[in-house]
Amino acid sequence: MTALGLAEAGFAGSAGTRPRLPEAERRQALIRVAENVFLAQGYAAANMDDVARGARMSKKTLYQIFSSKEALFEAVMTDHLAPLLVVTPEEAEADLREGLTALLERAATHLLDERHVGIFRLISAEVKRTPELAEAFHRAGPARGEGALERCLAVHAASGRLHIADTAVAAGMLFGLAIGEPHMRMILGQREAPTAEEISARVAKAVDIFLNGTLVRD
């Protein structure tokens, strides 16, 4: 990333030009700058010097917090995927349809943002020659445990409201119905980010189809 690009991102400057931040804030600043660098340059071409310079930290400080470029990329991925893993209010919604709809709308709005799609586009473009990207993605997301959607389905399956043999598989299928097609088309550059109205309509239809096949009828 050029000096101008870093300046536009709000991180330009040289090491030592601002007071030392607590480590948690330094870590987050590095993640924000690294995301800009990865999106602008790609993973293979990304330069750790640019990240350190953009965050106004020394390269020594950068490597004290992140031991490698792979570790830094994994932190960026963890930051991107964290909203899908945290406990959400929608999981406790008594109305099954409303809970699933709200949960999926939240996830879709997050994942179908151009910036988030850019990270997935980067992985798709470079994973063949840089397989550690897939490993970093797995550690940042799937390896961290059940996501909010899977937990929600598991609760309702355990209560007898849903007939589901495998909640992980069911969550993947519902997620694919609601988000998969527009997400893939955005990665391929075939469409713009959907509007909030488009997301709501697609999620509602996906939930209808899913519940039609899994809801236990009285």
C-alpha positions in Angstrom: 0.0 0.0 0.0 1.3 3.5 -0.9 1.9 6.2 1.7 -1.1 8.0 0.2 -3.3 4.9 0.6 -2.3 4.5 4.3 -3.0 8.2 4.9 -6.4 7.8 3.4 -7.0 4.9 5.7 -6.1 7.1 8.7 -2.9 5.3 9.7 -0.1 7.2 8.0 2.9 8.3 10.0 6.2 7.1 11.3 7.1 5.0 14.3 7.3 6.9 17.5 5.1 9.8 16.6 2.4 9.1 19.1 2.2 7.9 22.7 2.6 4.2 23.3 -0.8 2.4 23.3 -1.8 -0.5 25.5 -1.1 -3.8 23.8 -4.8 -4.6 23.1 -5.1 -1.3 21.3 -1.8 -1.8 19.4 -3.0 -5.2 18.4 -6.3 -3.8 17.1 -4.6 -1.0 15.2 -2.3 -3.5 13.5 -5.2 -5.6 12.5 -7.0 -2.6 11.0 -3.9 -1.6 9.0 -3.1 -5.1 8.0 -6.6 -5.5 6.6 -6.0 -2.5 4.4 -2.6 -3.8 3.2 -3.9 -7.3 2.4 -6.9 -5.9 0.5 -4.7 -3.5 -1.5 -1.7 -5.7 -2.2 -2.9 -9.3 -1.8 -1.5 -11.7 0.8 1.7 -12.8 -1.1 2.7 -9.2 -1.9 1.7 -7.7 1.4 4.7 -6.2 3.2 5.0 -6.2 7.0 7.0 -3.0 6.8 3.9 -1.3 5.4 1.8 -2.6 8.3 4.2 -1.4 10.9 4.6 2.0 9.2 0.8 2.4 8.7 0.2 1.7 12.4 3.0 4.0 13.4 4.9 1.2 15.2 8.3 -0.3 14.8 8.7 -3.6 13.0 10.1 -5.0 16.3 6.8 -4.1 18.0 4.8 -5.7 15.2 6.7 -9.0 15.5 6.3 -8.9 19.3 2.6 -9.0 18.8 2.3 -11.1 15.6 5.1 -13.5 15.0 4.5 -13.8 11.3 2.5 -12.6 8.4 0.4 -15.7 8.6 -0.4 -15.0 12.3 -1.4 -11.4 11.4 -3.7 -12.6 8.6 -5.3 -15.1 10.9 -6.0 -12.3 13.3 -7.6 -10.3 10.5 -9.8 -13.4 9.7 -10.7 -13.9 13.3 -11.8 -10.3 13.5 -14.0 -10.8 10.4 -15.6 -14.0 11.6 -16.0 -13.1 15.3 -19.5 -11.7 14.8 -20.7 -15.1 13.6 -19.5 -16.9 16.7 -20.4 -14.6 19.6 -23.6 -15.2 21.5 -26.4 -13.0 20.1 -29.8 -11.9 21.4 -31.5 -13.7 18.5 -30.5 -17.1 19.9 -32.8 -16.6 22.8 -35.8 -15.4 20.7 -38.8 -17.5 21.7 -40.4 -17.2 18.2 -38.4 -19.7 16.1 -39.1 -18.0 12.8 -38.3 -14.5 14.1 -35.1 -15.7 15.8 -33.7 -17.4 12.7 -34.7 -14.5 10.5 -33.1 -11.9 12.7 -29.9 -14.0 13.2 -29.5 -14.6 9.4 -30.1 -11.0 8.6 -27.4 -10.0 11.0 -25.0 -12.5 9.5 -25.9 -11.6 5.9 -25.5 -7.9 6.5 -22.0 -8.5 7.9 -20.8 -11.0 5.4 -22.2 -9.3 2.3 -20.4 -6.1 3.0 -17.9 -5.3 0.2 -15.0 -5.2 2.7 -15.7 -8.6 4.1 -16.2 -10.1 0.6 -12.8 -8.7 -0.3 -11.1 -10.9 2.2 -12.9 -14.0 0.9 -12.0 -12.9 -2.6 -8.3 -12.7 -1.6 -8.4 -16.2 -0.1 -10.0 -17.6 -3.2 -7.5 -16.0 -5.5 -4.3 -17.0 -3.6 -5.2 -20.2 -1.6 -3.8 -22.6 -4.3 -0.3 -21.2 -4.1 -0.6 -20.2 -0.4 -2.4 -23.1 1.3 -1.8 -21.6 4.8 -4.6 -19.1 4.0 -7.1 -22.0 4.2 -5.6 -23.2 7.4 -5.7 -19.7 8.9 -9.4 -19.4 7.9 -10.2 -22.7 9.5 -8.5 -21.7 12.8 -10.2 -18.3 12.8 -13.7 -19.7 12.2 -14.7 -23.4 12.1 -12.1 -24.5 14.6 -13.3 -22.0 17.2 -16.6 -23.9 17.8 -20.2 -23.6 17.0 -21.5 -20.5 15.4 -24.6 -18.6 16.5 -26.8 -20.2 13.9 -25.7 -23.8 14.8 -26.3 -23.1 18.5 -29.8 -21.7 17.8 -30.7 -24.8 15.7 -29.3 -27.1 18.4 -31.5 -25.5 21.1 -34.7 -25.9 19.1 -33.8 -29.4 17.9 -33.2 -30.4 21.6 -36.6 -29.0 22.5 -38.3 -31.1 19.9 -39.4 -28.2 17.7 -37.1 -29.1 14.8 -36.4 -32.5 13.3 -32.6 -32.2 12.6 -30.1 -35.1 12.7 -27.0 -32.9 12.4 -27.2 -29.3 13.4 -23.8 -28.4 11.8 -25.0 -29.7 8.4 -28.4 -28.1 8.8 -26.8 -24.7 9.7 -24.6 -24.9 6.6 -27.6 -25.7 4.4 -29.7 -22.8 5.8 -26.7 -20.5 5.7 -26.2 -21.4 2.0 -29.8 -20.8 1.2 -29.8 -17.3 2.7 -26.3 -16.1 1.8 -24.4 -18.5 -0.4 -25.4 -17.4 -3.9 -25.1 -13.6 -3.5 -21.8 -14.1 -1.5 -20.3 -16.2 -4.3 -21.4 -13.8 -7.0 -19.9 -10.9 -5.1 -16.6 -12.8 -4.8 -16.6 -13.4 -8.5 -17.4 -9.7 -9.2 -20.8 -10.5 -10.8 -22.9 -8.3 -8.6 -22.9 -5.5 -6.1 -23.7 -5.9 -2.4 -27.4 -6.5 -1.9 -29.6 -3.9 -0.3 -31.1 -4.3 3.1 -34.5 -5.0 1.4 -32.9 -7.7 -0.8 -31.3 -9.3 2.2 -34.5 -9.4 4.2 -36.5 -10.9 1.3 -33.9 -13.6 0.6 -33.5 -14.5 4.3 -37.3 -14.7 4.8 -37.6 -17.1 1.8 -34.7 -19.2 3.0 -36.2 -19.5 6.5 -39.6 -20.5 5.0 -38.0 -23.3 2.9 -35.9 -24.5 5.8 -38.7 -24.7 8.3 -41.0 -26.3 5.7 -38.6 -29.3 5.7 -37.6 -29.4 9.4 -40.4 -28.0 11.6 -42.1 -30.6 13.7 -45.9 -30.2 13.3 -48.3 -30.6 16.1 
